[in-house]
Structure formats: structure tokens, C-alpha cells
Amino acid sequence: VQLQASGGGLVQAGGSLRLSCTSSGSIDSINEMGWYRQAPGKQRELVATITTGGVTKYGDSVKGRFTISSDNAKTTVYLRMTSLKLEDTAVYYCTADDFHPRGIDRFWGQGTLVTVSS
């Protein structure tokens, strides 16, 4: 599975941005896609995930501000970010999970940088 993320950039606090992540390769096995982020000096954290059935989950710090969605083909996932804060500055990574009896295989995209300025 290959993941290509895009949409990062520089935005002012309070503004909005949309990230996109397109998957390719052996995507039939993918059960869930999502976004994680890592800010400088901090651990990587969950932003949001969405299953192929449309069930979503959000990290506490983004609830009510970010929305994850996917296209009908379930090959592209979007992250709509609104009311951005300085602390949202991070590299955002797209993920795709394959759930199978032996565990979970997680694939990572290359990351896209989001910088929120004051």
C-alpha cells in the first residue's frame, strides 16, 4: 500500500486547511485510514481515523474542529481542519490499517507539514 498526502502549508491561526491522502497498491485489504501528527519535540498522536464503514474517531485535541471523510471508492481520505491553533503545527501523516487475525499492519505516508502562524 502506498499513501500520498498533500495539502499542507502555512495558515494563520483561526484559518482552515484540507489535507488529502490517496492510497494505491493492495488497498482491498485496508479496513481503516487516518491521520496522525507529530509536533517538534512531541510524540506522534492520533488526529482522526475513519473505517471503510464510515465510523470515525478523533483525538481529544481536535474534536469539534477537524473532520475526516473519504471518497466513495474509499481510496482517498480527507482531513478538513478548521479553527486552527498554533498548537496544531505539526507534520501530519496519513495511515492505512489492514486488520487481520495476526494483528494490524499499518502503512504510513510521507507526511505533510502544517504550520499555523499567529
N, C-alpha and C positions, 0 to 999 in steps of 0.2 A: 504494500500500500504506500502510495506517495501522496504527500499533502503539500499543497502550495497555498500559502497565506498571503494576503495582500490587504491594503487599506490603511496601514499605519501611517503616522505622520505627526505633525505638530498642530496642536489645537489649544485654544485658550480655555481656561477654567470656565465651566458652565456650558461649554460647547458640546457638540456631538460629533461622532465618528462612527463609521461602519466598517467592520472587518469582514473579509470573506476568506473562505478556505475551501479549495476544490480538491477532491480526492480522485485518485486514479489507481489503476492496477487491480489487485484482487479485492475489490470492495464489496463483493457479495457477502463476505463473512463479517462485515462490520455491523456491530449492534448499536454503537453509540459514538457520537462525535462531540467534541467540546473544545473549550479554551482554558488554558492555564496561563498564568503570568508570573514573571519574576522581576521584581524591582531591584535596583542596585543594593547589595548588602543584605537582601532578604531571601527567604526561602521561596521556592515556587509554590503558588497557591492556586486553588480551583477558582475559576471565574464562572463558568457555566457549562453544562452538558445537555445534550438532547439525544434521546434514543430514536431508533428508527420508527418507533411507535408514537413519537412526539412528546414523550414525557421529558420535562425539563427540570433541571436542578441548578441553583445559583449559590455562589459564595455569599456569605452574610454581608460583605462589604459592598456588594454590587446590587443586591436585591432592590427592586423598585427603580433602578436606573438603567440597567442593561437588559437586553432582550436577545435571546438566542433563537434562531429559527433555521430551517433548512428548506431546500427546494424540493419539488415533488419527487424528483429522482433520488433524493437522499444522498446526492453526491457532493453537494455544496452546503456548507453551513455558514451562517452569518451571525455576527455579533453587533447589534445596534447598541451603541454606548451614548447615553445622554447625561446631562448634568455632570460632566466630567470634573474631577477634582485633581489637585496636584498629586495626591497620593495614588492616582490611577496610572501615573507614569511607570511604564514597565515594558519589557519585551513580552509580547503575547504570543503564545504557542498554540497552534491547532493540534488536536489529538484525535485519533480514531481507535476505538477499542473493539477487539474481537473477543467475545465471551465464548469460552469452550470448556468442556469438562475438566481440563487440566489447569484452567486458570484464565487469566486475561492477558492477551497480547496487546500492548499499547504502542501505537505508532505516533511519531512526533513530526510536525512540520518544522520549518527552519526558523520560525519566529519573525514577528514584525514589531517594530518599535513604535510605541505610542508615547508621545511626550506632551504633557499638559503644562501649559505655562500660565503664569499669573497676569 
